[in-house]
Amino acid sequence: MGMIIFYEDKNFQGRSYECNTDCADLHTHFSHCNSIQVESGSWMVYERPNYMGYQYFLRRGEYPDYQRWMGFNDCVKSCRMIPQNQGAHKMRIYERSDFGGQMLEFADDCPSLYDQFHYNDINSCNVMEGYWLFYEHPNYRGRQYLLRPGEYRRYSDWGAINSKIGSIRRVVAHPN
C-alpha cells in the first residue's frame, strides 16, 4: 500500500489530508496544496479533478513546496497510486494517430527521443506491459504523462496538448 499526505501550506504546515488510495476529487479535503510527503509508494497527482490537467509523478520523499514536484501552481485536485511493477516493460510508439507510420518498441528508458531516433512526435502508442511516463522535454523534464497498459490512439488520450515527447521513462519499483 501507499501513503501520501497533502498539506495546504509550505513546509508541511497547515491543514493536512492523508490518502492511501486513488481519489478522483480532493477538493473537499483541502483548498490548495503547497507541500506533500510521500510516505510510501509512487503517485501521480493531478491539477484537476478526475485525473485531468497537469500531472506530477512523486516517489517516496518530501516535497516542501510545489516547485519541488515541478508544479506550476498550488492546485492538486486528484491523485492516483501507481502499482509497483517489478516485471517487464513493453511499449510501442507510433509517429501517426491510430498506430500509423513509423513504429518503435521500447523496453527501457530513453532520456532523449530525438537524439536516439531523430524524431519526437508521438501520436499514438500501445502499452503492453508496465507503467510508463512521457516527458515533454529531454532528460525527464517538463510536463509529465502517465501511461497505463492499454491503447492510446492519439496524444490527447494520455492528456497531452500536442504530440511532442522528449523522453520516456519506465515506472519501476523502488525499495521503500
C-alpha positions as CSV (number, residue, x, y, z in Angstrom):
1,M,0.0,0.0,0.0
2,G,1.0,3.6,-0.5
3,M,0.5,6.7,1.7
4,I,0.6,10.3,0.7
5,I,0.0,13.4,2.8
6,F,-1.1,16.7,1.4
7,Y,-0.6,20.0,3.3
8,E,-2.2,23.3,2.5
9,D,0.9,25.3,3.4
10,K,4.6,25.1,2.6
11,N,7.0,23.0,4.7
12,F,4.3,20.6,5.8
13,Q,2.2,23.2,7.7
14,G,-1.5,23.9,7.9
15,R,-4.4,21.6,7.3
16,S,-3.4,18.1,6.1
17,Y,-5.0,15.1,4.5
18,E,-3.7,11.6,4.4
19,C,-4.6,9.4,1.5
20,N,-3.8,5.7,0.8
21,T,-6.0,5.1,-2.3
22,D,-6.9,6.7,-5.6
23,C,-9.0,9.9,-5.1
24,A,-10.8,11.5,-8.1
25,D,-11.7,14.7,-6.2
26,L,-9.7,16.0,-3.3
27,H,-11.3,19.5,-3.1
28,T,-13.4,18.6,0.0
29,H,-10.2,17.8,2.0
30,F,-8.2,20.9,1.2
31,S,-8.5,24.1,-0.9
32,H,-4.9,24.3,-2.1
33,C,-1.7,22.3,-1.7
34,N,1.8,23.7,-1.1
35,S,3.6,20.7,0.3
36,I,3.4,16.9,0.1
37,Q,5.0,13.9,1.9
38,V,5.0,10.6,0.1
39,E,5.3,8.0,2.9
40,S,5.3,5.0,0.6
41,G,4.6,4.0,-2.9
42,S,4.6,6.1,-6.1
43,W,1.8,8.5,-7.0
44,M,0.6,10.7,-9.8
45,V,-1.1,13.9,-8.6
46,Y,-3.3,15.9,-10.9
47,E,-4.1,19.6,-11.1
48,R,-7.8,19.0,-11.8
49,P,-10.4,16.5,-10.5
50,N,-10.9,13.2,-12.3
51,Y,-7.2,12.8,-13.1
52,M,-7.1,15.7,-15.5
53,G,-4.8,18.7,-16.1
54,Y,-1.1,18.8,-15.3
55,Q,0.3,15.5,-13.9
56,Y,3.1,15.1,-11.5
57,F,4.9,11.9,-10.6
58,L,6.0,11.6,-7.0
59,R,8.1,8.9,-5.3
60,R,8.7,8.4,-1.6
61,G,10.1,11.6,-0.2
62,E,9.4,15.1,1.0
63,Y,8.3,18.0,-1.3
64,P,8.2,21.1,0.9
65,D,6.8,23.4,-1.8
66,Y,5.0,22.8,-5.1
67,Q,8.1,23.7,-7.2
68,R,9.9,20.6,-5.8
69,W,7.4,18.4,-7.6
70,M,7.8,20.6,-10.7
71,G,4.3,22.1,-10.0
72,F,3.1,25.1,-11.9
73,N,0.8,26.2,-9.1
74,D,-0.7,25.0,-5.8
75,C,-3.6,23.2,-7.4
76,V,-3.8,19.5,-6.6
77,K,-7.3,18.1,-7.1
78,S,-6.9,14.3,-7.6
79,C,-4.3,11.6,-7.1
80,R,-3.7,8.0,-8.2
81,M,-1.4,5.4,-6.7
82,I,0.8,3.7,-9.3
83,P,1.1,-0.1,-8.9
84,Q,4.7,-1.2,-8.5
85,N,5.7,-3.3,-11.4
86,Q,8.8,-5.4,-10.9
87,G,8.4,-7.3,-14.2
88,A,8.9,-6.5,-17.8
89,H,8.0,-3.2,-19.5
90,K,7.0,-3.1,-23.2
91,M,5.5,-0.3,-25.2
92,R,5.2,0.6,-28.9
93,I,5.1,4.2,-30.1
94,Y,3.9,5.4,-33.4
95,E,4.5,8.6,-35.4
96,R,0.9,8.9,-36.6
97,S,-2.5,8.6,-34.9
98,D,-4.3,5.2,-34.9
99,F,-0.9,3.3,-34.8
100,G,0.2,4.6,-38.2
101,G,3.6,5.5,-39.6
102,Q,7.0,4.5,-38.1
103,M,6.8,2.3,-35.0
104,L,9.4,1.9,-32.3
105,E,9.3,-0.6,-29.5
106,F,10.6,0.2,-26.0
107,A,11.5,-2.0,-23.0
108,D,13.8,0.6,-21.3
109,D,14.1,4.3,-20.5
110,C,15.0,6.8,-23.2
111,P,16.4,10.2,-22.0
112,S,16.2,11.9,-25.4
113,L,13.9,10.5,-28.0
114,Y,15.2,12.9,-30.7
115,D,18.9,12.2,-30.1
116,Q,18.3,8.4,-30.3
117,F,15.7,8.2,-33.0
118,H,15.7,11.6,-34.8
119,Y,12.0,12.4,-34.2
120,N,10.0,13.3,-31.2
121,D,6.4,13.4,-32.4
122,I,4.4,10.5,-30.9
123,N,0.8,10.5,-32.0
124,S,-0.3,7.1,-30.7
125,C,1.1,4.2,-28.6
126,N,0.3,0.8,-27.2
127,V,1.5,0.0,-23.7
128,M,1.6,-3.8,-23.5
129,E,3.4,-4.2,-20.1
130,G,4.2,-1.9,-17.2
131,Y,3.5,1.7,-16.5
132,W,5.4,4.5,-18.3
133,L,5.9,8.2,-18.1
134,F,6.2,10.5,-21.1
135,Y,8.0,13.8,-20.5
136,E,7.6,16.9,-22.7
137,H,11.4,17.6,-22.9
138,P,14.6,15.5,-22.9
139,N,16.2,14.3,-19.7
140,Y,12.8,13.8,-17.9
141,R,11.8,17.4,-17.7
142,G,8.6,19.4,-18.5
143,R,5.0,18.2,-18.5
144,Q,4.6,14.5,-17.4
145,Y,2.0,12.0,-18.7
146,L,1.3,8.6,-17.0
147,L,0.5,5.8,-19.4
148,R,-1.0,2.6,-18.1
149,P,-1.3,-0.6,-20.1
150,G,-3.7,0.0,-23.0
151,E,-4.1,1.6,-26.4
152,Y,-3.7,5.3,-26.9
153,R,-5.0,6.2,-30.4
154,R,-4.0,9.9,-30.2
155,Y,-1.9,12.0,-27.9
156,S,-5.0,13.6,-26.3
157,D,-5.8,10.1,-25.0
158,W,-2.9,10.4,-22.5
159,G,-3.8,14.0,-21.7
160,A,-1.2,15.8,-23.9
161,I,-1.8,19.1,-25.7
162,N,0.5,18.2,-28.6
163,S,2.5,15.2,-29.9
164,K,6.0,16.4,-28.8
165,I,7.6,14.0,-26.4
166,G,11.2,14.5,-25.3
167,S,11.9,11.5,-23.1
168,I,10.4,8.2,-21.9
169,R,10.8,6.5,-18.5
170,R,9.5,3.2,-17.0
171,V,7.8,3.4,-13.6
172,V,9.8,0.8,-11.7
173,A,9.5,-0.4,-8.1
174,H,12.0,1.1,-5.6
175,P,12.5,-0.1,-2.1
176,N,10.7,2.0,0.5
